[in-house]
């Protein structure tokens, strides 16, 4: 269907381009109501970007919420079936507090979820779609990837009381504070050194992967590193290798996420405009055996730019 993009505003052009990318990749559109039962969000508050939720009481007395997230609603409706993979994309309004005004705001969010008996090729496809999403918005874009399982392997060697603090240091690339936390909590030198290495590692896979192989020798780590290698090869094959970096400051809560996590950036926007990862642990928490990976594009981060279709 032809659409004259001259009559579309900036957000509409971005949404149209992203929907085209996802549908061409075999994803179907997901539609949902504006609200869900509040209990679902309360039980998984730390999975949400913001724990500020707009609530109201329904006519039947149930406490409801204007949805702050789409992923939880998709998972709620997912029906498990052996060998089945559900691929969905969405463009839905979510309701959160605006960082600029500190007032509630209706935000259009676009993204996709791949749930079920997913394989390595499904994970790779999602990462490629994330990269292509960024490229459809701006030619000058990067996708930073990390692996929660490598970070978790090191965190298993420290006391649980300081894991959150250490994760914060890794996310902020704050080597000084990390060293301070390790020293004050008697973290052994080898573990502290490994954590410091994770903070400082950054760059193209060809540079970072050899360093990872020297630092990590467990079977779990070898598997994670091999996954980095296969992803890097795929991106090179798709002529997207120039936008891929390995960066362990990309961290999501290890309570819900596992494996690959990633964040996308474009020129002229200081914050990430795309974020995603594997969240098998969330499904396990909800009593499901399936695996999942997905991402969201945050259109509210793109309000002050005029970059469509990678033409800038």
WOUR-V414823 format. One record per residue. N is the residue number from 1. RES is the residue in one letter. PSI is psi in radians with two decimals (NA if undefined). Layout:
N;RES;PSI + N;RES;PSI
This chain:
1;X;2.27 + 2;X;2.35 + 3;X;2.23 + 4;X;1.83 + 5;X;-0.12 + 6;X;-0.33 + 7;X;0.01 + 8;X;2.54 + 9;X;3.13 + 10;X;-0.91 + 11;X;-0.72 + 12;X;-0.66 + 13;X;-0.76 + 14;X;-0.83 + 15;X;-0.79 + 16;X;-0.79 + 17;X;-0.77 + 18;X;-0.76 + 19;X;-0.68 + 20;X;-0.75 + 21;X;-0.81 + 22;X;-0.73 + 23;X;-0.64 + 24;X;-0.39 + 25;X;0.07 + 26;X;0.27 + 27;X;2.47 + 28;X;2.63 + 29;X;2.39 + 30;X;2.31 + 31;X;2.51 + 32;X;2.89 + 33;X;2.98 + 34;X;-0.23 + 35;X;2.79 + 36;X;2.96 + 37;X;2.39 + 38;X;-0.59 + 39;X;-0.63 + 40;X;-0.68 + 41;X;-0.63 + 42;X;-0.73 + 43;X;-0.32 + 44;X;0.65 + 45;X;-0.68 + 46;X;-0.01 + 47;X;-0.38 + 48;X;2.67 + 49;X;-0.69 + 50;X;2.46 + 51;X;0.19 + 52;X;1.93 + 53;X;2.34 + 54;X;2.13 + 55;X;2.79 + 56;X;2.78 + 57;X;2.17 + 58;X;2.94 + 59;X;-0.39 + 60;X;0.10 + 61;X;-0.09 + 62;X;2.47 + 63;X;2.11 + 64;X;2.91 + 65;X;2.42 + 66;X;2.25 + 67;X;2.19 + 68;X;-0.01 + 69;X;2.62 + 70;X;-0.60 + 71;X;-0.80 + 72;X;-0.63 + 73;X;-0.67 + 74;X;-0.80 + 75;X;-0.70 + 76;X;-0.67 + 77;X;0.00 + 78;X;2.29 + 79;X;2.05 + 80;X;2.46 + 81;X;2.31 + 82;X;2.24 + 83;X;0.00 + 84;X;2.38 + 85;X;2.15 + 86;X;2.19 + 87;X;1.97 + 88;X;2.52 + 89;X;2.84 + 90;X;2.67 + 91;X;1.85 + 92;X;2.64 + 93;X;2.35 + 94;X;2.86 + 95;X;1.99 + 96;X;3.01 + 97;X;2.24 + 98;X;2.34 + 99;X;-0.55 + 100;X;-0.78 + 101;X;-0.22 + 102;X;0.42 + 103;X;2.73 + 104;X;2.48 + 105;X;2.50 + 106;X;2.09 + 107;X;2.26 + 108;X;2.24 + 109;X;2.35 + 110;X;2.43 + 111;X;-2.99 + 112;X;2.77 + 113;X;2.38 + 114;X;1.98 + 115;X;2.46 + 116;X;-2.47 + 117;X;1.13 + 118;X;2.60 + 119;X;3.11 + 120;X;-0.64 + 121;X;-0.51 + 122;X;-0.73 + 123;X;-0.76 + 124;X;-0.69 + 125;X;-0.72 + 126;X;-0.74 + 127;X;-0.70 + 128;X;-0.70 + 129;X;-0.60 + 130;X;-0.78 + 131;X;-0.75 + 132;X;-0.54 + 133;X;-0.81 + 134;X;-0.75 + 135;X;-0.52 + 136;X;-0.33 + 137;X;-0.72 + 138;X;2.40 + 139;X;-0.52 + 140;X;1.53 + 141;X;2.66 + 142;X;2.63 + 143;X;1.99 + 144;X;2.22 + 145;X;2.64 + 146;X;-3.12 + 147;X;1.98 + 148;X;-0.55 + 149;X;-0.57 + 150;X;-0.74 + 151;X;-0.76 + 152;X;-0.58 + 153;X;-0.67 + 154;X;-0.72 + 155;X;-0.44 + 156;X;-0.28 + 157;X;0.01 + 158;X;2.84 + 159;X;2.44 + 160;X;-0.44 + 161;X;-0.33 + 162;X;0.08 + 163;X;-0.76 + 164;X;-0.71 + 165;X;-0.70 + 166;X;-0.74 + 167;X;-0.68 + 168;X;-0.74 + 169;X;-0.72 + 170;X;-0.78 + 171;X;-0.55 + 172;X;0.01 + 173;X;0.71 + 174;X;1.49 + 175;X;-0.71 + 176;X;-0.86 + 177;X;-0.61 + 178;X;-0.81 + 179;X;-0.68 + 180;X;-0.80 + 181;X;-0.76 + 182;X;-0.75 + 183;X;-0.78 + 184;X;-0.40 + 185;X;0.30 + 186;X;0.70 + 187;X;2.33 + 188;X;2.70 + 189;X;-0.69 + 190;X;-0.76 + 191;X;-0.75 + 192;X;-0.70 + 193;X;-0.69 + 194;X;-0.70 + 195;X;-0.72 + 196;X;-0.67 + 197;X;-0.71 + 198;X;-0.65 + 199;X;-0.68 + 200;X;-0.34 + 201;X;2.22 + 202;X;2.45 + 203;X;-2.92 + 204;X;2.58 + 205;X;-0.64 + 206;X;-0.46 + 207;X;-0.75 + 208;X;-0.66 + 209;X;-0.79 + 210;X;-0.63 + 211;X;-0.67 + 212;X;-0.66 + 213;X;-0.51 + 214;X;-0.57 + 215;X;-0.60 + 216;X;2.31 + 217;X;-0.06 + 218;X;2.79 + 219;X;-0.69 + 220;X;-0.75 + 221;X;-0.72 + 222;X;-0.66 + 223;X;-0.74 + 224;X;-0.72 + 225;X;-0.70 + 226;X;-0.61 + 227;X;-0.73 + 228;X;-0.77 + 229;X;-0.78 + 230;X;-0.64 + 231;X;-0.76 + 232;X;-0.74 + 233;X;-0.72 + 234;X;-0.74 + 235;X;-0.66 + 236;X;-0.73 + 237;X;-0.62 + 238;X;0.17 + 239;X;0.63 + 240;X;0.17 + 241;X;-0.48 + 242;X;-0.29 + 243;X;0.04 + 244;X;2.23 + 245;X;2.68 + 246;X;2.22 + 247;X;1.93 + 248;X;0.00 + 249;X;-0.20 + 250;X;1.71 + 251;X;2.39 + 252;X;2.87 + 253;X;2.20 + 254;X;-0.06 + 255;X;-0.54 + 256;X;-0.53 + 257;X;2.68 + 258;X;2.76 + 259;X;-2.51 + 260;X;2.28 + 261;X;2.71 + 262;X;2.80 + 263;X;2.45 + 264;X;2.49 + 265;X;2.60 + 266;X;2.77 + 267;X;2.52 + 268;X;-0.01 + 269;X;2.01 + 270;X;-0.50 + 271;X;2.84 + 272;X;2.44 + 273;X;-0.09 + 274;X;2.44 + 275;X;2.48 + 276;X;-3.04 + 277;X;-3.14 + 278;X;2.29 + 279;X;0.88 + 280;X;-0.61 + 281;X;-0.55 + 282;X;-0.74 + 283;X;-0.69 + 284;X;-0.70 + 285;X;-0.56 + 286;X;0.19 + 287;X;0.36 + 288;X;2.56 + 289;X;-0.18 + 290;X;2.90 + 291;X;2.84 + 292;X;2.62 + 293;X;2.53 + 294;X;3.12 + 295;X;2.87 + 296;X;2.54 + 297;X;2.21 + 298;X;1.74 + 299;X;-0.41 + 300;X;-0.35 + 301;X;-0.18 + 302;X;0.20 + 303;X;-0.56 + 304;X;0.27 + 305;X;2.86 + 306;X;1.28 + 307;X;1.98 + 308;X;2.35 + 309;X;0.36 + 310;X;0.47 + 311;X;-0.10 + 312;X;NA
